[in-house]
Amino acid sequence: MRPALPTLFLLTLLPLVAGCDQLSAALGLPNPQKAEAEGRAIGSACRHAGRSLEDCYALNAGASKAAVFAGWREMNDYMMEHKLEVVPSQIPPAPRQQAAAPEAARPAAGH
């Protein structure tokens, strides 16, 4: 009966181990494959819209620069190979909010 005990223990743990991907999603742990895919998609979309690589980095600071570059380069090669033109955005850019003046530039009250 002794060898059956470890097997029984492993069988009881099997449902817990099978849900590891769902557990990591519930805990909010980052998925490196998803981040890589999103970065490539961002880079491809930027290139297709005619954005420069630097603009793409600036607009998507949270994305991996290596993944964005890989997606941008893949789309550039694809567009060159198939002689495709860029598709500029039709949505006007949102107005930028003015940054608050730095505290050092403001005169101190009562001085």
C-alpha positions as CSV (number, residue, x, y, z in Angstrom):
1,M,0.0,0.0,0.0
2,R,2.9,2.3,0.5
3,P,3.6,3.1,-3.3
4,A,-0.1,4.0,-3.8
5,L,0.1,6.9,-1.3
6,P,2.4,9.1,-3.5
7,T,0.3,8.4,-6.5
8,L,-2.9,9.3,-4.7
9,F,-1.3,12.5,-3.5
10,L,-0.2,13.4,-7.0
11,L,-3.6,12.7,-8.4
12,T,-5.2,15.0,-5.9
13,L,-2.8,17.8,-6.9
14,L,-3.5,17.4,-10.6
15,P,-6.6,19.7,-10.8
16,L,-4.7,22.4,-9.0
17,V,-1.7,22.2,-11.3
18,A,-3.9,22.0,-14.5
19,G,-5.2,25.5,-13.7
20,C,-1.9,27.3,-13.4
21,D,-2.4,29.5,-16.4
22,Q,-5.8,30.6,-15.1
23,L,-4.3,31.2,-11.6
24,S,-1.6,33.4,-13.1
25,A,-4.2,35.4,-15.0
26,A,-6.3,35.8,-11.8
27,L,-3.3,37.0,-9.8
28,G,-2.4,39.5,-12.5
29,L,1.0,38.0,-13.3
30,P,2.5,39.2,-16.6
31,N,2.5,36.8,-19.5
32,P,5.7,37.4,-21.5
33,Q,4.2,35.8,-24.6
34,K,1.2,38.0,-24.6
35,A,3.4,41.1,-24.0
36,E,5.6,40.1,-27.0
37,A,2.5,39.6,-29.2
38,E,1.0,42.9,-28.2
39,G,4.3,44.7,-28.8
40,R,4.6,43.2,-32.3
41,A,1.0,44.2,-33.0
42,I,1.6,47.8,-31.9
43,G,4.7,48.0,-34.1
44,S,2.9,46.6,-37.1
45,A,0.0,49.0,-36.6
46,C,2.4,52.0,-36.3
47,R,4.2,51.1,-39.5
48,H,1.0,50.5,-41.4
49,A,-0.3,53.9,-40.2
50,G,2.9,55.6,-41.4
51,R,4.2,56.4,-37.9
52,S,7.9,56.6,-37.3
53,L,9.5,54.1,-35.0
54,E,10.3,56.9,-32.5
55,D,6.7,58.1,-32.5
56,C,5.6,54.6,-31.9
57,Y,7.9,54.2,-28.9
58,A,6.7,57.6,-27.5
59,L,3.0,56.7,-27.9
60,N,3.4,53.2,-26.4
61,A,5.9,53.6,-23.6
62,G,4.6,50.5,-21.8
63,A,5.3,48.2,-24.7
64,S,8.6,46.3,-25.1
65,K,10.8,48.3,-27.5
66,A,12.3,45.1,-28.9
67,A,8.8,43.7,-29.7
68,V,7.6,47.0,-31.2
69,F,10.7,47.2,-33.4
70,A,10.2,43.5,-34.5
71,G,6.6,44.2,-35.5
72,W,7.4,47.5,-37.2
73,R,10.2,45.8,-39.2
74,E,8.0,42.8,-40.2
75,M,5.3,45.1,-41.4
76,N,7.8,47.3,-43.2
77,D,9.2,44.3,-45.1
78,Y,5.7,43.0,-45.9
79,M,4.6,46.5,-47.2
80,M,7.7,46.8,-49.3
81,E,7.3,43.3,-50.7
82,H,3.7,43.8,-51.7
83,K,4.1,47.5,-52.6
84,L,1.5,48.7,-50.1
85,E,1.0,52.3,-49.2
86,V,0.5,53.6,-45.6
87,V,-3.0,54.1,-44.3
88,P,-3.0,57.3,-42.3
89,S,-5.3,57.6,-39.3
90,Q,-8.7,59.2,-40.0
91,I,-9.3,60.1,-36.3
92,P,-8.0,63.6,-35.3
93,P,-5.5,63.5,-32.4
94,A,-6.9,64.3,-29.0
95,P,-6.0,67.7,-27.7
96,R,-3.1,67.6,-25.3
97,Q,-3.5,68.9,-21.8
98,Q,-1.1,71.7,-20.7
99,A,1.4,70.5,-18.1
100,A,1.2,72.3,-14.8
101,A,3.9,74.8,-14.3
102,P,6.8,73.5,-12.2
103,E,6.8,74.6,-8.6
104,A,10.3,76.2,-8.9
105,A,9.0,78.6,-11.6
106,R,6.2,80.0,-9.3
107,P,7.2,82.7,-6.9
108,A,6.8,81.7,-3.2
109,A,3.9,83.3,-1.4
110,G,4.7,86.0,1.0
111,H,8.3,86.6,-0.2
